[in-house]
Amino acid sequence: MATPEFVLELRRFVGTRPLPLSGVTAVILRGDEVLLGRRSDNGALTPITGIIDPGEEPATAAAREAEEEAGVRIRVDRLAWVHQIPRVTYENGDRSDYLDLTFRCTWVSGEPYPADGEMTEVGWYRLDDLTGVGDEMRARIAAALEDGPTRFEGGR
């Protein structure tokens, strides 16, 4: 499902005004490979991403999105990066401000495939060749590969 029902319900009240939402990025690793998919809405090559449902734990959301979008089971290992994404304006005028929680994850089982239509293709890509991956998503992948504490933007 591209847009969660709770977001559609909120849009009935707020219209196209900026809507603050929390999302997850699951950087799923298998050896020296990362799972990426080509988004059906804009053709971008990205890790698995999604919106956190009301009352849902963020790590649970990352695992759910991996299964829903790519048909794989994962282990969520750690929170790698917390950052605000610049405002997104969609073709219909809706505006959203996403707080992204990027997780480092490990593939457990399942052969990836575009399970729910949000991706047109899903597969494993070598970490040393991320041709076609945009800068923002490269930054999320890099954060997940770093050892050490969670990265926070704007922290003092």
C-alpha positions in Angstrom: 0.0 0.0 0.0 1.6 3.3 -1.1 -0.2 5.7 1.3 -1.3 4.3 4.7 -5.0 4.7 5.5 -4.3 6.9 8.6 -2.4 9.4 6.3 -5.4 9.6 3.9 -7.7 10.2 6.9 -5.5 13.0 8.2 -5.4 14.5 4.7 -9.2 14.9 4.8 -8.7 17.3 7.7 -5.4 19.1 6.9 -5.7 19.1 3.1 -2.3 19.8 1.5 -0.8 21.5 4.5 2.6 20.1 5.7 2.0 16.9 7.6 4.8 15.7 10.0 5.4 12.0 9.7 7.9 9.5 11.0 9.4 7.0 8.5 12.0 4.3 8.5 14.7 3.3 6.1 15.8 -0.3 6.3 19.4 -0.7 5.0 19.3 -4.5 4.6 22.7 -6.1 4.3 23.8 -9.6 3.2 27.6 -9.9 3.2 28.9 -7.2 0.9 25.5 -6.5 -0.7 22.6 -4.2 0.1 19.0 -4.8 -0.8 17.7 -2.1 -3.1 14.5 -1.6 -5.0 13.3 0.6 -7.9 10.4 2.7 -6.7 7.3 2.5 -8.9 6.3 6.1 -8.3 9.6 7.9 -9.3 12.0 5.2 -10.6 14.5 5.9 -7.9 16.8 3.1 -6.6 16.5 3.0 -2.8 16.7 0.9 0.3 13.4 -0.2 1.7 11.5 2.7 3.2 8.1 3.4 4.7 5.9 5.3 7.2 5.6 4.2 10.8 2.0 3.3 11.6 0.4 4.9 14.7 1.5 3.1 17.9 4.0 1.0 15.9 7.6 0.6 17.2 10.0 1.9 14.6 12.1 -1.3 14.3 8.9 -3.3 13.9 8.0 -0.9 11.0 11.3 -1.5 9.3 10.8 -5.3 9.5 7.2 -5.0 8.3 8.2 -2.8 5.4 10.9 -5.3 4.3 8.4 -8.1 4.2 5.6 -6.0 2.6 7.8 -4.4 -0.1 10.4 -7.1 -0.8 9.1 -10.3 0.7 12.2 -10.8 2.9 12.6 -11.3 6.7 15.2 -9.3 8.4 16.8 -8.7 11.8 16.9 -5.0 12.8 20.4 -4.6 14.3 20.6 -1.0 15.3 19.5 2.6 14.8 22.1 4.3 12.6 20.8 7.8 11.8 18.0 10.1 12.9 17.4 13.0 10.6 14.8 15.3 9.2 14.3 15.0 5.4 13.7 18.3 3.5 10.0 18.9 2.9 8.5 16.7 0.2 5.8 18.1 -2.1 3.9 15.6 -4.1 2.3 16.1 -7.5 -1.1 16.5 -6.0 0.2 19.4 -3.7 0.4 17.4 -0.5 3.4 18.4 1.6 5.1 16.2 4.2 7.9 16.6 6.7 9.5 13.2 7.4 11.6 12.4 10.4 13.6 9.4 9.1 15.0 6.7 11.3 17.6 4.7 9.3 18.3 1.2 10.6 21.1 -1.2 9.9 19.5 -4.6 9.2 20.6 -8.1 8.3 18.8 -10.3 5.8 17.5 -13.5 7.4 15.5 -15.3 4.7 13.4 -14.9 1.6 14.2 -14.2 -2.0 13.5 -10.5 -2.7 10.7 -9.6 -5.2 8.4 -6.6 -5.6 5.8 -7.9 -3.3 3.3 -5.1 -3.0 3.8 -3.0 -6.1 5.7 -0.1 -4.4 8.8 -1.4 -6.2 9.1 -2.5 -9.8 12.2 -4.5 -9.1 14.1 -5.6 -6.0 17.5 -7.1 -5.7 21.0 -7.3 -4.2 23.6 -4.7 -5.1 27.3 -4.7 -4.3 28.2 -2.1 -1.7 31.2 -1.1 -3.8 29.0 -0.3 -6.8 25.9 1.8 -6.0 25.6 3.3 -9.5 22.2 4.8 -9.8 21.6 5.4 -6.1 21.0 9.1 -5.3 23.0 11.1 -2.8 20.4 11.1 0.0 20.0 7.3 -0.1 23.8 6.8 -0.4 24.1 8.8 2.9 21.6 6.5 4.6 23.5 3.5 3.4 26.8 5.0 4.6 25.3 5.8 8.0 24.1 2.2 8.4 27.6 0.9 7.5 29.3 3.1 10.1 30.4 1.6 13.4 29.7 3.6 16.5 26.8 5.5 18.0 23.7 6.6 16.3 24.2 9.7 14.2 21.9 12.7 15.1 21.7 15.8 13.0 21.9 19.1 14.8 22.9 17.5 18.1 25.2 19.4 20.5 
